[in-house]
Amino acid sequence: MLKNRGKAIIKTSIIAILINVFLAIFNAILGLFVNSIALILDAVNNLSDALSSVVTIISEKIASKAPDKKHPMGYGRIEYISSMIIAALVLYAGITSLVESVKKILNPSPASYTILSIVVIGLAVVVKFILGNYVKEQSKKINSTALIASGFDALFDAILSFSVFLSAIIFTIWGISLEAYIGIIISIFMIKAGIEIMLSTVDDLIGHRADHEMVERIKELVSEEEQVLGVYDLALFNYGPNKYYSSLHVELPDKMQVDEVDMLTRKLQHKIYKKTGVILIALGVYSFNTKDKKATEIRKTVEKKILSHDWALQVHGFYCDIDKISLRFDVVLSFDIKIEDALKIINKEVKDLYPDYKIQIVPDLDL
């Protein structure tokens, strides 16, 4: 699957490079011939698109390298770096276009469009829109952040080319030159797009909440096993598009043997990878009281008390050791309360209920 994804990225990028280089040469020659600053800037944008695709190919080659001693998790995250480079190219093209458009307003020199040049510009617009949609659709199919960035860049350039086409028609019919002003408007949109691509990529690099559907799918697969009484603390670690590692805790009956837990762990690792492509790298175990009814009653009482608070989202991993007079459990806390404040409240309330018990509380964040 990963191999096919890499081939699709390279194929799409090569097509984009060939078309953009052709359009860049074509627009530059035509722009010089009819004295159009907008067409010349469009040629610059085409070159930036071609360069973006080159960056995408290079990043894909690096991202597909096998893990090694220096980078045991692989090189998948390099795609996010390439997206930032593409965002920088979009920003540069936008700022350059803005500067040149302002210069054109301050020092105007009328273009000399012909009917043939307008028709040719129109055809270039159609080609650019087709290319932009093609790259965008391919990026969705294979979930490539670099291609997504290239696709948006291509579509914005298509809009720029369309504005040049309209300004050429207006100038030919009414003799009004708008291309410099349209260039300013489009430049602002390009700068905005570059900033948005960069912020989105930074968000991926920092890390964000795991995909809800993926989390629920993994929980569902784990919960299908008869021995599993609960699935908690599921975390997804991203090392590039479509490359995830995961860790989680399962609640198992306290009568299970270690060899049984080992067999279950291996079964879940194979099952989750086969069904989702996610690699389960760690599976922790919570022991569930099955031998003492009093422990069950204590659990229900403690859970009810804690969950009466809005900021307490879940209690799990609860184990009551009657003989050692101890309680241990995890509490999932919302971001609306400080961890130390929540622990202080919970500890006092549980102590009031069971003053003789030693209490161990582990706070969990709402991942």
N, C-alpha and C positions, 0 to 999 in steps of 0.2 A: 504494500500500500504506500509506504513512504517513498519507495523507488519510483512508482508511477507519479506520485505527487511532484517529486523533483523534476521528472521529465516534462510534466505539464507546465511547471513554472518556467523552465528553460525554453520550451517551445513557444510559449506565449510571449516571453521576453524577446526572443529573436525576431518574431513577427513584428513586435512593437518597434524594435530597433530599425529594421529595414524600412518600415513605413515612415517612421519619424525622420530618418536621415533623408529619404526621398522628399518628404514634405519640406524639410528644412532647406534643402538645396533649391527646390522649386520656389518656395516663398521668398527666399533671399534674392534670387534672380529676378522674379516678378516684381518684388518690392523696389529694387533698384531701378528697374525699367520704368515703373509708373510713379516713382518718387513717393512711396508710401511707407511712413515710419511704422504704421500698424502691421503691415506685412513683414517688415524686417524684424519687428519684435516677435511676431508669430513664428518666424524662422528660429529665433533664439529659443523660444519655448519648445519648439520641436526638438531642438538639439538637447535641451535639458531633459526632455522625456526620454530621448535615446540614451542619454547618460544614466538616467534613473534605471532603465532596463538593464544596462550593463552592470550597475551596482547590484541589481536584483539577482542576476546570473552569478556574479561573484559570491554573493552572500549565500546563495543556494548551494554552490559547490563547497563552501566552507561548512555550512550547516549540516550537510549530508555526511561529513567525515565521521568515522567511527569514534566512539569514546576512547580515550587514552589515559595514561597515567596522570597527565597534567589536568585534563578535563574529563573526569570519569562519568559525568552526566551528559557528555556530548557537546555539540556546538550549536544546537538548535536556536539558542537565544540570539545568535548573530543576525537573524532576520529582523529583530527589533532594532538593532543598530542600523541596518540598511534602511529601514523605514525612516529613521531619524535623518539619515543622509539625504534621502529623497525629499523629506520635508524641508530640509535646508535648501535643496535645489529649487523647490517650489517657491520658497521665501525669496531666494536670490532673484529668480526670474520675475517674481511679482514686484520686488523693489526696483529692479532694473527697468521694468516696463513703466513703473510709476514715474521714475526720474526722466526717462526718455519722453514720455507723454507730456510732462510738464514743460520740458525743453521745447517740444513741438508747439505748445500753446504760446510760449514766450517768443519763439522765433518761427512763425508759421511759414510754410512753403507748400502751396497747393499741389495735390497729387494730380495725375493725368490718366484716369482709368479709361479703359476701352471696354466695349461690350464683351469682347473675347476674354479680357482679363477678369471681368466680373463673373462670367460663366465658369472660368477655371477656378476662381476663388470659391465659388459655390460648390464645385465638385470636391475641392479639398476639405471643405466643411463637412460634407457627407462622409468622406473617408475617415475624418477625425472622430466623428460621432460613432461610427461603426467600430472603430478601433477601441475607443473609450469604453463602449458597452461590452465589447468582447473581453477586454482585460478585466473589467469589473465582474462579469459573470464567471470567468475562470477563477478569479480570486475567491469568490463565494464558494465555488465547488470544492476547492482544495484548501480553503482557510489560510491564505498566505497574506500576512500583514503587508509585506513589501509590494505584492501585486495590488492589494487594495489601495495602497498609497499611489501607485502608478496609474491605476484606473481612474481615481479621482482627479489626478493631475491631467490625464488625457482628456477627460470630459470638460474640465475647466478650460483647457486649451481649445477644445471644440467650440465652446461658448465664445471664447475670444475671437476665433476665426469667423464665427457667425456674425459677431459685432462688426468685424472688418467688412464682411460681405454687405451688411446693411448700410454701413457708412459709405461704402463705395456706390451703392444704388442711390442713396440720398444725394451724394455729391454730383453724380451724373445727371440726375433729374432736376434738382433745385440749385446746384452749385454751392451747397452748404457743407463745409468740412467739419465733421464731427469725430473723426477717427481718434484725435488726440484726447478728447473728452471721454469717449468710450473706452479708450485705453486706460484712463485713470480709474474708471469704475471697475473694469475687469481686473486691474492690478490690485485693487483693494480686496476683491473677492479671492484672488490668488494668494495674497498675503494671509488672509483669514484662513483659507484652506490649509496652507503650510503650517500655521500655528496649531490648528485643530489636529492635523496628522501627528505633529510632534507631541502635543499633550496626550493624545490617545496612546502613542507608543510609550511615553514616559509612564503612563498609567499601567501598561502591561509590564514594564520593567520593575516598577515598584511592587506590583502584585495587588490583586483585588479579589473580591468575593468570588468563590468558585461558582461555576455554572450550576444553577439549581437543578436543571434536568439531569445533568451528569451525576450530581450528588445523589439525587433520588433514585437513579437507575442502579448505582452501586449499592445503595442501602437495600434496594429491593432484591438484588441478586444475593446479597449476604443473608438477608432475612429469610430467604427460601430454605436455608438449611435448618433442619429440625432442632438441632442443639442450640441455635442462636436465639436468645431471648431479647436481645436489643442491640442496636448498632449506634455507636456514638463517636464523637471527636473525629469525624471524617474530615481529612484535609487533603487538598489537591495541590501538588507542587508542579508548576509549569516550567519546562525547559525548552520552550519553543512551541510554535503552533502544532497542535495535535500530538504533543509529547508530554504526557502527564505521569507523575508518580503519586502514589497515595499512601496514607497511613490512616488507621482507624482502630477503634476499640470495639470488641464484642462482649456481650454479657452472656456468660455460660454457667450452667448448673455447677454448684460446688462439688458435685460427686464425680465429675469427669476426670479421667486420668490424663497425664501429660502426653502419652502417646496418642490418645484420642484428639487432644488439642492440636498436636503436630499434624496429624492427618487432615484435620479440618482446615488448618492454615494453608497447607499446600493445595488442597482442593480449591479454596477460595482464590488463591493467587492465580491458578490456572484459569478458573472460571471467569474472573473479572477481566483478565487480559484478553481472553478469547472473545468475550462479549462486548467489551468497551475499548480495548487497546490501552487501558490504564494499568500501570505496573504497581502492584501492591508491595511496597517495600517494608512495611512494618504493620504488625497486627498485635495490639495489646489485648489483654484479657481482664475483664471484671468478673469476680466470682459472685454468683447469685445464691442467696440463702434458700435452700430447699429442705433443710433438716429441722428447722425450728419455727413453730408458728408465732412465737413471741417476737422473733426477729422480723417477721412479715408485718406484724402489727406496728412495731416501732418504725419500720420503713414508711408505712402509710401515714403515720402521724407526723413524722419529720417532713416528708414531702409536702403534705398539706400545709404545714406551717410556713415552709420556705416559699412555696409557690403562691402564697397569698400576696407576695410583693410583685409589683409589675416588672421590676428589673431582674427578677429571678426567672429565667426562661425554661430551665430544665434541671432536674436532679437525676443523676445516674451513677452507676458504679457503686451503688449503696451496698455496704456489707456490715452486718451487725454480728460481732463476736460476743456471744452471751458469756462464755467462760472467762474471757479476758476483759470483759466490760468495756468494750471499745466500739466506736462507730467510725466508719470512713465512707466518704462519698465525694462526688464532684458536683459542682453547681455551674451551669452555664449562665453567665451574666451579660446583660445588655451593656451598651456603651454609655448608658445614661447615668451610671453610678461608678464611683471609684472603687477599685477592687478592695482596698483596705477598709473602706467604709462598709461595703457589703459583707466582708468576712467578719467584721466586728459585730454587726447586727445578727447575722446567722449564728455565729458562735454563742452569743448571749441567749438567743431564743432557744436553741437546742439544749444548752446547759440548763436553762430553766425547766425544760421538759424532763431531761435525764441528767440530773446533777452528778450522779456517780460515774457516768461514762466518760472515758477519754475520747475526745473528738478530733478527727483529722479531716480537714476540708481542703479540697483542691479546686481553685477557681479556674473556669474555662471561659474563653472569649467566644462570642457568637460569630463563628467563622462561616 
